[in-house]
Amino acid sequence: MIDRNAPVGVFDSGVGGLTVAREIMRQLPDERIIYFGDTARVPYGSKSRDTILRYSRQIIRFLRTKEVKAIVIACNTATALTLDTVAAESDIPIIGVINAGARTAVESTRNGRIGVIGTEATIGSGIYTEVMKKMKPGIQVFGKSCPLFCPLVEEGWLHDPVTDEVASRYLSVLKEKYIDTLVLGCTHYPLLRSTMRRLMGEDVTLVNPAYETAIELRGLLAENGLSRDPFAPFAGEKHQFFVSDLAEKFTDFASSILPEDVKETKKINIEEY
């Protein structure tokens, strides 16, 4: 039997998944989080499915040692390439970040023209197009890979002329398609939201799958009787953070975007799992 007061596991290739962790903290304030960022092997977007599947299985094995009750794959690439496989292998719920964002985009579009930006692997998989067309067959989906966004975010260049120039080049292709909805199809991308809002204009709805995933998680836990007892005591830190490299740099970045300071990030050898 799964302990309803156990933590939720969240993982990503690096710091991008912190946007999902942030939304979980905001929308599910009673829940505990065990976060793993694979900072030694970032980025995932240019790697093969076999490699990402091996990474995901290793991380899930690590999170299971922390007795998590559910896992959120806070990475669009890993969701696109591995979710069906790892969810079928698991006896606890595992969700990704694609379905909830796709659903919101389909509900939001007025002209049926939706843009999706993501890593090369996510866009190449066609997963967003596939999921959204199942929901609403008549829509048009335009994908654009933006491989430089992840390293710019990891470097902390959130408001920088270089980032503005790169974003302008990427997004100009989608502006020519007259989209009215844009899915930020990588968990790093909400950290560049203000830049995208300025470049795309107020008429384009920006969909943040991180928020939508937190709402989906809340429903999933409630349906399975796994919502944490708000009166249950905490043993140690409420949230724990682990990485495969660069723990100090991760701690500084996490503290800058999460609603509370991260006191410590532990580095582990993920290859042992």
C-alpha positions as CSV (number, residue, x, y, z in Angstrom):
1,M,0.0,0.0,0.0
2,I,1.3,3.4,-0.9
3,D,1.8,5.9,1.9
4,R,-0.2,9.0,1.2
5,N,2.2,11.1,3.2
6,A,5.2,10.0,1.2
7,P,6.9,12.6,-1.1
8,V,6.3,13.1,-4.8
9,G,9.4,12.5,-7.0
10,V,10.1,15.1,-9.7
11,F,12.9,14.8,-12.3
12,D,14.4,16.7,-15.2
13,S,17.6,16.9,-17.2
14,G,18.7,19.9,-15.2
15,V,17.1,23.1,-13.8
16,G,14.1,23.4,-16.2
17,G,12.0,21.0,-14.1
18,L,12.2,23.5,-11.3
19,T,9.4,25.4,-13.0
20,V,7.2,22.3,-12.5
21,A,8.4,21.9,-8.9
22,R,7.6,25.6,-8.3
23,E,4.0,25.1,-9.6
24,I,3.6,22.0,-7.4
25,M,4.7,24.0,-4.4
26,R,2.2,26.7,-5.2
27,Q,-0.8,24.5,-6.2
28,L,-0.2,21.6,-3.7
29,P,1.4,23.4,-0.7
30,D,1.0,20.4,1.6
31,E,3.0,18.0,-0.6
32,R,6.6,17.1,-0.2
33,I,9.0,16.9,-3.2
34,I,12.1,14.9,-3.9
35,Y,13.7,16.6,-6.9
36,F,16.5,15.2,-9.1
37,G,18.2,17.3,-11.8
38,D,20.5,15.4,-14.2
39,T,22.9,18.3,-14.5
40,A,25.9,16.0,-15.5
41,R,24.1,14.8,-18.6
42,V,22.1,17.8,-19.7
43,P,20.8,18.5,-22.3
44,Y,18.5,15.6,-23.2
45,G,17.1,17.1,-26.3
46,S,19.8,16.0,-28.7
47,K,20.2,12.5,-27.4
48,S,18.6,9.2,-28.6
49,R,15.5,7.5,-27.2
50,D,17.6,4.6,-26.0
51,T,19.9,6.9,-24.0
52,I,17.0,8.9,-22.5
53,L,15.2,5.7,-21.6
54,R,18.3,4.5,-19.8
55,Y,18.7,7.8,-17.9
56,S,15.0,7.8,-17.0
57,R,15.1,4.3,-15.6
58,Q,18.2,5.1,-13.5
59,I,16.5,8.2,-12.1
60,I,13.3,6.4,-11.3
61,R,15.3,3.7,-9.5
62,F,16.9,6.4,-7.4
63,L,13.6,8.1,-6.6
64,R,12.1,4.8,-5.5
65,T,14.9,4.5,-2.9
66,K,13.3,7.7,-1.4
67,E,9.9,5.8,-1.3
68,V,8.1,8.4,-3.4
69,K,4.3,7.8,-3.9
70,A,4.2,9.2,-7.5
71,I,6.6,10.6,-10.1
72,V,6.4,13.6,-12.4
73,I,8.7,13.5,-15.4
74,A,9.3,17.3,-15.5
75,C,11.0,17.1,-18.9
76,N,9.2,17.2,-22.2
77,T,11.9,15.2,-24.0
78,A,11.8,12.4,-21.4
79,T,8.0,12.5,-21.4
80,A,7.8,12.3,-25.2
81,L,10.3,9.4,-25.5
82,T,9.9,7.3,-22.4
83,L,6.6,8.0,-20.5
84,D,4.6,5.1,-22.0
85,T,7.4,2.6,-21.3
86,V,8.3,3.6,-17.7
87,A,4.7,4.1,-16.7
88,A,3.9,0.6,-17.8
89,E,6.9,-0.7,-15.8
90,S,5.8,1.1,-12.6
91,D,3.4,0.2,-9.7
92,I,3.1,3.9,-8.7
93,P,1.6,6.6,-10.8
94,I,4.0,8.3,-13.3
95,I,2.9,11.4,-15.3
96,G,4.6,13.7,-17.7
97,V,4.3,17.3,-18.8
98,I,2.8,16.9,-22.3
99,N,-0.9,15.9,-22.0
100,A,-1.9,18.7,-19.7
101,G,-0.3,21.4,-21.8
102,A,-1.7,19.9,-25.0
103,R,-5.2,19.9,-23.6
104,T,-4.9,23.6,-22.5
105,A,-3.6,24.6,-25.9
106,V,-6.5,22.9,-27.7
107,E,-9.0,24.6,-25.4
108,S,-7.3,28.0,-25.7
109,T,-6.9,28.3,-29.5
110,R,-9.4,30.5,-31.4
111,N,-8.2,30.0,-34.9
112,G,-7.0,26.4,-34.7
113,R,-3.3,27.3,-35.3
114,I,-1.0,26.3,-32.5
115,G,2.7,26.6,-32.2
116,V,4.9,24.3,-30.1
117,I,8.5,25.1,-29.2
118,G,10.8,22.5,-27.7
119,T,14.0,20.5,-27.9
120,E,15.0,18.7,-31.1
121,A,13.9,15.4,-29.6
122,T,10.5,16.6,-28.5
123,I,9.7,18.3,-31.8
124,G,11.1,15.5,-33.8
125,S,8.9,13.0,-31.9
126,G,5.8,14.8,-33.1
127,I,4.2,13.9,-29.7
128,Y,2.4,17.3,-29.2
129,T,0.9,17.2,-32.7
130,E,-0.3,13.6,-32.2
131,V,-1.8,14.3,-28.8
132,M,-3.5,17.6,-29.9
133,K,-4.9,16.2,-33.1
134,K,-6.5,13.3,-31.2
135,M,-8.2,15.9,-29.0
136,K,-9.2,18.2,-31.9
137,P,-8.6,16.7,-35.4
138,G,-9.0,19.9,-37.4
139,I,-6.3,22.0,-35.7
140,Q,-3.0,22.8,-37.3
141,V,0.2,22.4,-35.2
142,F,3.5,24.0,-36.1
143,G,6.6,22.8,-34.2
144,K,9.9,24.6,-33.9
145,S,12.9,23.2,-32.1
146,C,14.9,25.8,-30.1
147,P,18.0,24.0,-29.0
148,L,19.9,27.1,-27.7
149,F,17.2,28.0,-25.1
150,C,18.2,25.3,-22.6
151,P,21.9,26.2,-22.4
152,L,20.9,29.9,-22.2
153,V,18.6,29.2,-19.2
154,E,21.2,26.9,-17.6
155,E,23.7,29.7,-17.9
156,G,21.2,32.1,-16.2
157,W,21.0,34.4,-19.2
158,L,17.2,35.0,-18.8
159,H,17.3,38.7,-19.6
160,D,20.2,39.2,-22.0
161,P,20.5,40.7,-25.5
162,V,21.9,37.4,-26.8
163,T,18.8,35.5,-25.6
164,D,16.6,38.2,-27.2
165,E,18.3,37.7,-30.5
166,V,18.1,33.9,-30.4
167,A,14.5,34.0,-29.4
168,S,13.6,36.5,-32.1
169,R,15.1,34.2,-34.8
170,Y,13.3,31.1,-33.5
171,L,9.9,32.7,-33.0
172,S,9.8,34.6,-36.3
173,V,9.1,31.3,-38.1
174,L,6.0,30.8,-35.9
175,K,4.8,34.4,-36.2
176,E,4.7,33.9,-40.0
177,K,2.2,31.0,-39.4
178,Y,-0.3,33.3,-37.6
179,I,-0.6,31.1,-34.6
180,D,-2.7,32.3,-31.7
181,T,-1.5,29.8,-29.1
182,L,2.1,28.9,-28.2
183,V,3.0,25.9,-26.1
184,L,6.2,26.3,-24.1
185,G,7.1,22.7,-24.8
186,C,10.2,22.4,-22.6
187,T,10.3,23.1,-18.8
188,H,13.2,25.5,-19.2
189,Y,11.1,27.8,-21.4
190,P,8.7,29.4,-18.9
191,L,11.8,31.1,-17.4
192,L,12.0,33.0,-20.7
193,R,8.3,33.7,-20.7
194,S,8.6,37.5,-20.5
195,T,10.9,37.5,-23.6
196,M,8.4,35.4,-25.5
197,R,5.5,37.5,-24.4
198,R,7.2,40.6,-25.7
199,L,8.2,39.0,-29.0
200,M,4.9,37.2,-29.7
201,G,2.5,40.0,-28.6
202,E,-0.5,40.0,-26.3
203,D,-2.8,38.3,-28.9
204,V,-0.9,35.0,-28.6
205,T,-1.8,32.8,-25.6
206,L,1.3,31.3,-24.0
207,V,0.7,27.8,-22.5
208,N,2.9,26.8,-19.6
209,P,2.7,23.0,-19.2
210,A,4.4,23.3,-15.8
211,Y,1.2,24.9,-14.3
212,E,-1.1,22.5,-16.0
213,T,0.9,19.5,-14.9
214,A,0.7,20.6,-11.2
215,I,-3.1,20.7,-11.6
216,E,-3.1,17.3,-13.2
217,L,-1.0,15.9,-10.3
218,R,-3.4,17.3,-7.8
219,G,-6.3,15.5,-9.4
220,L,-4.3,12.3,-9.8
221,L,-3.4,12.2,-6.1
222,A,-7.0,13.0,-5.0
223,E,-8.4,10.2,-7.3
224,N,-6.0,7.6,-5.9
225,G,-6.4,8.7,-2.2
226,L,-2.8,9.8,-2.1
227,S,-3.2,13.5,-1.2
228,R,-1.0,14.2,1.8
229,D,-2.6,14.7,5.2
230,P,-2.1,18.4,5.9
231,F,-1.7,17.8,9.6
232,A,1.0,15.1,9.2
233,P,4.4,16.2,10.7
234,F,7.5,16.6,8.5
235,A,10.6,14.6,9.3
236,G,13.6,16.8,8.3
237,E,13.4,19.2,5.3
238,K,10.1,19.4,3.6
239,H,11.7,19.3,0.1
240,Q,14.9,17.6,-0.9
241,F,17.1,18.3,-4.0
242,F,19.6,16.0,-5.7
243,V,21.7,16.4,-8.8
244,S,24.3,14.5,-10.8
245,D,26.8,17.5,-10.8
246,L,27.3,21.1,-10.0
247,A,25.3,21.1,-6.7
248,E,26.3,24.6,-5.6
249,K,25.4,26.2,-8.9
250,F,22.0,24.3,-8.8
251,T,21.3,25.5,-5.3
252,D,21.8,29.2,-6.2
253,F,19.6,28.9,-9.3
254,A,16.9,27.0,-7.5
255,S,16.8,29.5,-4.7
256,S,16.3,32.3,-7.2
257,I,13.2,30.9,-8.8
258,L,11.5,28.7,-6.1
259,P,9.1,30.2,-3.5
260,E,11.5,29.2,-0.7
261,D,15.3,29.0,-0.4
262,V,17.0,25.7,-1.1
263,K,19.3,25.1,1.9
264,E,21.2,22.1,0.4
265,T,21.5,20.1,-2.8
266,K,23.2,16.7,-2.7
267,K,25.3,15.4,-5.5
268,I,24.8,11.7,-6.2
269,N,26.4,9.2,-8.7
270,I,23.3,8.4,-10.8
271,E,25.2,5.8,-12.8
272,E,25.1,3.6,-9.7
273,Y,21.3,3.1,-10.1
